[in-house]
Amino acid sequence: MNDEVLKAYLQHHWVGSTAGVHAFRRVGRNHRDPDAAAEIRDLAGEVAADREALREIMRSVGVSPSAVGTTAARAGELLGRLKPNGRLFTRAPLTDVVELETLRLAVSGKLAGFEVLRAAADDDARLDPYTLDRLIERGREHVRTLERLHVRVSHDRIIADAPVS
């Protein structure tokens, strides 16, 4: 196993997880649908716990989260909020849909990272396969939850909010 490559891979996923945690928290606070917002807030707590599990994995491999990467992730998440929707102070009707798509992408990346680490666990005793199996299953649950929310909210925003012709 190439230790430097593994450490770099973990650093990349740390940066992504930092942005993901912030995105989940923000969307959970701002989503227009109170039921969806509550589910997203629940997911935000689990995503933050997964980030802490990643920190423990990093510690076991001997790498620390990058302060520069963490700051860059936060800045990137803030810049990602700027979108050309023509609305400076109000939410566009599709914002909830686009934000759920962003969360789906974030969770897919998290899941892919844990799957790669699980495969590496067969060759690296520092990686706990049982912890990674649990993280993978939770990631799959997150994907299913976000898919369900995305379909429902998309219907509500695109079909139900659409003017009747």
N, C-alpha and C positions, 0 to 999 in steps of 0.2 A: 504494500500500500504506500502510495506517495503522500507522506505526511503534509507536505506543503500544499499540495492540491486539495487535500481534505480540509485543511485549515482555511484555505481561501474559499472553498465551497461553503463552509459553515459561516464565514464572515458575510458572504453574499446573502445567505438565507437570513442571517441576523438583521441585515439592513432591510430586507423585504418584510420580515416579521415586524420590525419597528413601524414601518409605514402601514402595514396591515392593521396592527393594533390601533393606531391613531385613526385610521379610516373607519374601522368598526365602531369605535367610540363616537366619532362625529356623526356617522350615519344613524346610529342608535339614538342620538340626541335630536336629530333634525328630521327624521323621516315623518312624512305626513300621516301615515297610517299607524295609529297607536298600537294595534296588535302586532304589526310587523316590527315597529320600533322596539317593542318589548322583547320580541324574539331576537332581534339583532343585538340588543343590549346583553341578553343572555349569552349569545355567541361571542360577543366582545370579551366577556369574562373568560370564556373557554379559550379563545384565541390568545389572550394575554397569558393564560396558564401554559398554553403550548409554547409560547415564547420563552417562558421561564424554564420549561423542559429543555428547550433548545440551548438556553444558557448553561444548564447542567451538562448537556452533551458536550458543549464547547469546553467546559471546564475539564471534563473527563479526558478530552483530547489535548488539553494544554493550550487552548487559545482563548483570548478574552475578546468580548465585543469591542469593536472599533468605535471610539468616540467620534471620529470623523465620519464614519459610515452611518452612525446613529443620527448625527446632526444632518447629514445629507439626506437621509431617509425622511426625516421630519420636514426638511425644506421641500423635498420633492412632493411629499403628500400635500403640503400647503399650496405649492404651485399647481398641483393637479386639480385643485378646486377651481382654478381660473378656466372658464370655458366660454366659448363664444355663443351664449344663448340669448344675448341681448338684454339680460336682466342683471343689474348690478346689486339690487337689494332684496329681491324676491326670488323664490325658487321657481324654476320653470316646471311645467307639469311633468316633463320626462326626467327630471332630476332623480326622483326616487328609482326609476327604472335603470338609469345609467349607473347610479351608485350601487345598486344590487349587482349589476354586471361587473363592476369593479371588484366588489367583495367576492364574487364567484371566481374571478381571475386570481385574486389574492389567495383564496383557499386552495385553488388548484395548484398554485405554486408551492404552497406550504406542504400539501399532500405529496407532490412530486419529490420535494426535498426529503421528506421522511421516508419515502419509498427507496430513494437512492441510498440513504443512510442504512436502511434495513438490509439492503443487498450487501452493503459494505460490512455490516455487523457479522456476516458469516466469516470474514477474514480479519476482523479487528476486534479483539476482546474488550477494547475500551467502549465500544458501542453496545448497549444493552438491547438485544432483540425483543425482549418482552415489552420494554418501554416503547420502543419504536412501533411494535405491533399495535399497542394501545393508541398511540398518536395517529397512526394510519387509520385505524377504525374511527376515531373521533373526527379526523379530517374527512372521511367518507360521509359521516353523518352530517357534517357541516355542508358538504356539497349538496346532499339531498335536501337539507333544509333551505338552503339558498335557492336551489332550483325551484322548489315549491313556492317560495315567496316571490321569486322573479316572475313565474307564470301568473300568479294571482295579481301582483301589483301591475304587471304589464297589461293584463286584461283591464284592470280598473282604470289605468291612466290612458290607455290607447283606445279601448273600445268604449268603456263606460263614460269617460270624460269627453269622448269625441262628440262633436255636434251631430245631431240627427239630421239626415238629409232627406 
